[in-house]
């Protein structure tokens, strides 16, 4: 997912102004849309567990950035207060369902706050028109196109076209403008079922370098890993991804991923990220294996939880309204 030099400026506008998912090459493929629901972090780097993913899940991504300013004692104290909030029935245990509800709350809160910030900073009113969005994001498109060489002009036009398609999918009532909720779907399409098709199409277009409408093994690996010229041996995780492609991604074993297979890779229909994260947190923290957590079990695994979505990466530990 890497942009050309001119497009980097436009991508920066998209990230800073609208915080759209970055269209640049990731180090690992699973950083693509399928993980955006919970974290931009990679949950496993090769075979190594990355707790930063869990921090995003439990604390919330933005809050994790501020968590590092708290002392360990203060962090544990605030973590305990969050546990009291998660334990809805006040029975002294955090169940999988309670943990799932909390993680969903953290994600919903992030979406609402991000949309509100974007809405306010751009001084949008009750709805947004396409031309209004176009102007605030890309400027005067025709003037920008004139400044660019022919090949870059085509890429610029492609970015506008893709946003137009995403806009149309987000416009649920098809009135040509976006409400606040519809704009949230535009900014975070991976969180809305009705946006699934456009997310999958965007991903296919990104990875399908030769434009044949499918993803080969070479394109799949090339999107996440570029060979060094020093002749170094291919990392183990890349070999694992090759196996994943052949055994699981390419379901009909024709050597390619078609549109449907890309969809199951990026946004699998039978996989619940929130449920998986809740199960993971409990499994790694449940000392007595009773499938629920005490406050002490959570605090004893402090390093795992302050890097999880349940505390939004630590930011919840600093927010007074969480207590």
C-alpha positions as CSV (number, residue, x, y, z in Angstrom):
1,X,0.0,0.0,0.0
2,X,2.6,2.7,-0.9
3,X,1.7,5.9,-2.7
4,X,3.8,7.8,-5.3
5,X,5.5,11.0,-4.2
6,X,2.7,13.3,-5.2
7,X,0.0,10.9,-3.9
8,X,1.7,10.8,-0.5
9,X,0.5,14.4,0.0
10,X,-3.0,13.4,-1.0
11,X,-2.9,10.3,1.2
12,X,-1.7,12.5,4.1
13,X,-4.7,14.8,3.6
14,X,-6.9,11.7,3.7
15,X,-5.3,10.5,6.9
16,X,-5.1,13.9,8.7
17,X,-8.3,15.4,7.5
18,X,-10.5,12.3,7.3
19,X,-8.4,9.5,8.9
20,X,-9.3,7.1,6.2
21,X,-7.5,3.7,6.2
22,X,-4.0,4.4,4.8
23,X,-3.5,3.2,1.3
24,X,0.2,2.1,1.6
25,X,2.0,-1.2,1.7
26,X,1.9,-2.9,5.1
27,X,4.7,-5.0,6.5
28,X,2.3,-7.8,7.1
29,X,-0.9,-8.5,5.1
30,X,-3.1,-8.9,8.1
31,X,-2.8,-5.2,8.8
32,X,-5.2,-4.7,6.0
33,X,-8.8,-3.9,6.6
34,X,-9.7,-7.1,8.4
35,X,-7.8,-6.0,11.6
36,X,-8.8,-2.4,11.5
37,X,-11.9,-3.1,13.7
38,X,-9.7,-3.7,16.7
39,X,-6.2,-2.3,15.9
40,X,-3.8,-1.1,13.3
41,X,-1.2,-3.3,15.1
42,X,-0.3,-6.8,14.0
43,X,-1.5,-9.3,16.6
44,X,1.3,-11.8,15.8
45,X,4.6,-10.8,14.2
46,X,5.7,-14.1,12.8
47,X,5.2,-16.4,15.8
48,X,5.7,-13.6,18.3
49,X,2.7,-12.3,20.2
50,X,2.4,-8.5,19.9
51,X,0.6,-7.2,23.0
52,X,0.2,-3.8,21.4
53,X,-2.8,-5.3,19.5
54,X,-4.4,-6.3,22.8
55,X,-3.8,-2.9,24.2
56,X,-5.7,-1.3,21.4
57,X,-8.6,-3.7,22.0
58,X,-8.9,-3.2,25.7
59,X,-7.8,0.4,26.2
60,X,-8.6,2.0,22.8
61,X,-6.0,3.0,20.3
62,X,-5.8,6.7,21.2
63,X,-5.8,6.2,24.9
64,X,-2.9,3.7,24.7
65,X,-0.7,6.6,23.5
66,X,-1.2,8.5,26.7
67,X,-1.0,5.5,29.0
68,X,2.8,5.6,28.9
69,X,2.7,8.8,31.0
70,X,1.2,7.0,34.0
71,X,3.3,5.3,36.6
72,X,2.8,1.5,36.9
73,X,1.1,1.9,40.3
74,X,-1.4,4.5,39.0
75,X,-2.0,2.4,35.9
76,X,-2.8,-0.7,37.9
77,X,-5.1,1.4,40.1
78,X,-7.0,2.8,37.1
79,X,-7.1,-0.6,35.5
80,X,-8.8,-2.0,38.6
81,X,-11.4,0.7,38.3
82,X,-12.1,-0.2,34.7
83,X,-12.5,-3.8,35.7
84,X,-15.2,-2.7,38.1
85,X,-17.1,-1.1,35.2
86,X,-16.7,-4.1,33.0
87,X,-18.2,-6.4,35.7
88,X,-21.8,-5.3,35.0
89,X,-23.5,-7.8,37.4
90,X,-21.0,-7.0,40.2
91,X,-20.3,-10.7,41.0
92,X,-16.6,-10.2,41.1
93,X,-15.9,-11.8,37.8
94,X,-15.4,-10.6,34.2
95,X,-17.0,-13.0,31.8
96,X,-16.4,-13.3,28.0
97,X,-19.7,-11.6,27.3
98,X,-18.9,-8.7,29.6
99,X,-15.5,-8.3,28.0
100,X,-17.0,-8.4,24.5
101,X,-19.5,-5.6,25.5
102,X,-16.7,-3.5,26.8
103,X,-14.5,-3.9,23.7
104,X,-17.5,-3.1,21.5
105,X,-18.1,0.0,23.7
106,X,-14.5,1.1,23.2
107,X,-14.6,0.7,19.5
108,X,-18.0,2.5,19.2
109,X,-16.7,5.3,21.3
110,X,-13.6,5.7,19.1
111,X,-15.7,5.8,15.9
112,X,-18.1,8.4,17.4
113,X,-15.3,10.6,18.7
114,X,-13.3,10.4,15.5
115,X,-16.3,11.3,13.3
116,X,-17.2,14.1,15.6
117,X,-13.7,15.6,15.5
118,X,-13.5,15.3,11.7
119,X,-17.0,16.8,11.4
120,X,-16.2,19.7,13.6
121,X,-12.8,20.5,12.2
122,X,-14.2,20.7,8.7
123,X,-17.2,22.7,9.9
124,X,-19.7,20.4,8.3
125,X,-23.4,21.1,9.0
126,X,-26.2,18.5,9.3
127,X,-25.1,16.7,6.1
128,X,-22.2,16.7,3.7
129,X,-22.4,17.0,-0.1
130,X,-20.0,15.2,-2.3
131,X,-18.6,18.4,-3.8
132,X,-18.0,19.7,-0.3
133,X,-16.0,16.6,0.6
134,X,-14.1,16.7,-2.6
135,X,-13.1,20.3,-2.1
136,X,-12.0,19.8,1.5
137,X,-10.0,16.7,0.7
138,X,-8.6,17.1,-2.8
139,X,-8.9,20.8,-3.5
140,X,-9.9,22.0,-7.0
141,X,-9.6,18.6,-8.8
142,X,-9.3,20.0,-12.3
143,X,-6.6,22.5,-11.2
144,X,-4.7,19.7,-9.4
145,X,-4.9,17.4,-12.4
146,X,-3.4,20.0,-14.7
147,X,-0.3,20.3,-12.5
148,X,0.4,16.5,-12.7
149,X,2.2,14.4,-15.4
150,X,0.0,12.1,-17.4
151,X,0.7,9.0,-15.4
152,X,0.2,10.7,-12.1
153,X,-3.0,12.2,-13.4
154,X,-4.4,8.8,-13.9
155,X,-3.5,7.8,-10.3
156,X,-5.1,10.9,-8.9
157,X,-8.3,10.4,-10.8
158,X,-8.3,6.8,-9.5
159,X,-8.2,8.0,-5.9
160,X,-11.1,10.3,-6.6
161,X,-13.1,7.5,-8.3
162,X,-12.5,5.2,-5.4
163,X,-13.7,7.7,-2.9
164,X,-16.8,8.4,-5.1
165,X,-17.6,4.6,-5.0
166,X,-17.1,4.5,-1.2
167,X,-19.4,7.6,-0.9
168,X,-22.1,5.9,-2.9
169,X,-22.0,2.8,-0.7
170,X,-22.0,4.9,2.5
171,X,-25.1,6.8,1.3
172,X,-27.6,4.4,2.7
173,X,-30.8,6.3,1.7
174,X,-29.3,7.3,-1.7
175,X,-30.1,11.0,-1.3
176,X,-26.7,12.1,-2.6
177,X,-25.5,13.5,0.7
178,X,-24.1,11.9,3.8
179,X,-25.5,12.2,7.3
180,X,-23.2,11.9,10.4
181,X,-23.8,8.1,10.6
182,X,-23.3,7.7,6.9
183,X,-20.1,9.7,7.1
184,X,-18.9,7.3,9.8
185,X,-19.5,4.4,7.4
186,X,-17.5,6.3,4.8
187,X,-14.5,6.9,7.2
188,X,-14.6,3.4,8.7
189,X,-16.2,1.1,6.0
190,X,-14.7,-2.1,7.6
191,X,-17.2,-1.7,10.5
192,X,-20.4,-1.7,8.3
193,X,-21.8,-4.7,6.6
194,X,-23.2,-2.6,3.7
195,X,-19.6,-1.4,3.0
196,X,-18.1,-4.8,2.7
197,X,-18.2,-5.0,-1.1
198,X,-16.4,-1.7,-1.6
199,X,-13.8,-2.6,1.0
200,X,-13.1,-5.9,-0.8
201,X,-13.0,-4.2,-4.2
202,X,-10.5,-1.5,-2.9
203,X,-8.3,-4.3,-1.5
204,X,-8.4,-6.3,-4.8
205,X,-7.5,-3.2,-6.7
206,X,-4.6,-2.4,-4.4
207,X,-3.0,-5.9,-4.5
208,X,-3.9,-6.9,-8.1
209,X,-0.9,-5.2,-9.8
210,X,-1.5,-6.6,-13.3
211,X,-5.2,-5.7,-13.3
212,X,-6.5,-9.1,-14.2
213,X,-9.1,-9.1,-11.5
214,X,-7.5,-11.6,-9.2
215,X,-4.6,-11.9,-6.9
216,X,-1.7,-14.3,-7.6
217,X,0.6,-15.7,-5.0
218,X,3.3,-13.3,-6.1
219,X,1.0,-10.3,-5.8
220,X,-0.1,-11.5,-2.4
221,X,3.4,-11.9,-1.0
222,X,4.6,-8.8,-2.8
223,X,2.0,-6.7,-1.1
224,X,3.5,-7.4,2.3
225,X,7.1,-8.3,1.6
226,X,9.8,-7.1,-0.8
227,X,12.8,-9.2,-1.4
228,X,16.1,-7.7,-0.4
229,X,18.9,-7.5,-2.9
230,X,21.5,-8.8,-0.5
231,X,20.4,-12.4,-1.1
232,X,19.1,-12.8,2.5
233,X,16.9,-15.9,3.1
234,X,13.2,-15.3,3.1
235,X,11.8,-14.8,6.6
236,X,10.0,-17.7,8.2
237,X,6.7,-15.7,8.4
238,X,6.8,-15.1,4.6
239,X,7.1,-18.9,4.1
240,X,4.1,-19.3,6.4
241,X,2.1,-16.8,4.4
242,X,2.9,-18.7,1.2
243,X,1.4,-21.8,2.9
244,X,-1.6,-19.8,4.1
245,X,-2.3,-18.7,0.5
246,X,-2.1,-22.1,-0.9
247,X,-3.9,-24.0,1.8
248,X,-6.5,-21.4,3.0
249,X,-6.7,-18.2,0.9
250,X,-7.0,-19.8,-2.5
251,X,-10.0,-22.0,-1.6
252,X,-10.5,-23.5,-5.1
253,X,-6.8,-24.0,-5.5
254,X,-6.5,-22.4,-9.0
255,X,-3.5,-20.4,-8.0
256,X,-5.4,-17.1,-7.5
257,X,-7.7,-15.4,-5.1
258,X,-10.8,-14.2,-6.8
259,X,-13.2,-11.5,-5.4
260,X,-15.0,-13.8,-3.1
261,X,-11.8,-15.3,-1.8
262,X,-10.4,-11.8,-1.2
263,X,-13.5,-11.0,0.8
264,X,-13.0,-14.1,3.0
265,X,-9.4,-13.1,3.5
266,X,-10.0,-9.4,4.4
267,X,-13.4,-9.5,6.1
268,X,-14.2,-13.2,6.8
269,X,-17.9,-13.8,7.3
270,X,-17.4,-16.5,9.9
271,X,-15.0,-14.6,12.1
272,X,-15.8,-12.3,15.0
273,X,-12.8,-10.1,15.9
274,X,-14.2,-8.9,19.1
275,X,-15.2,-12.4,20.3
276,X,-11.7,-13.7,19.3
277,X,-10.0,-10.9,21.3
278,X,-12.2,-11.5,24.4
279,X,-11.4,-15.2,24.2
280,X,-7.7,-14.5,23.8
281,X,-7.5,-12.2,26.8
282,X,-9.3,-14.7,29.0
283,X,-7.3,-17.6,27.8
284,X,-4.0,-15.9,28.5
285,X,-5.1,-14.5,31.9
286,X,-7.3,-17.1,33.4
287,X,-5.0,-18.7,36.0
288,X,-7.5,-21.1,37.5
289,X,-9.1,-21.9,34.1
290,X,-12.7,-21.2,35.1
291,X,-13.3,-19.3,31.9
292,X,-13.8,-16.0,33.7
293,X,-11.5,-13.4,35.2
294,X,-11.1,-11.9,38.6
295,X,-9.9,-8.4,39.1
296,X,-6.6,-9.8,40.4
297,X,-6.1,-12.0,37.4
298,X,-6.5,-9.0,35.1
299,X,-4.2,-6.8,37.2
300,X,-1.6,-9.7,37.4
301,X,-1.6,-9.6,33.6
302,X,-1.4,-5.8,33.5
303,X,1.0,-5.8,30.6
304,X,-1.5,-7.7,28.4
305,X,-4.5,-5.6,29.2
306,X,-3.0,-2.1,28.9
307,X,-2.1,-3.2,25.4
308,X,-5.6,-4.4,24.6
309,X,-8.8,-2.9,23.1
310,X,-10.5,-3.2,26.4
311,X,-8.7,-0.2,27.7
312,X,-8.3,1.4,24.3
313,X,-4.5,1.0,24.5
314,X,-4.4,2.7,27.9
315,X,-6.3,5.9,27.1
316,X,-9.2,4.7,29.3
317,X,-6.8,4.8,32.2
318,X,-6.5,8.5,31.8
319,X,-10.1,9.5,31.0
320,X,-12.0,10.6,34.1
321,X,-15.3,9.8,32.5
322,X,-14.4,6.1,32.5
323,X,-14.5,6.0,36.3
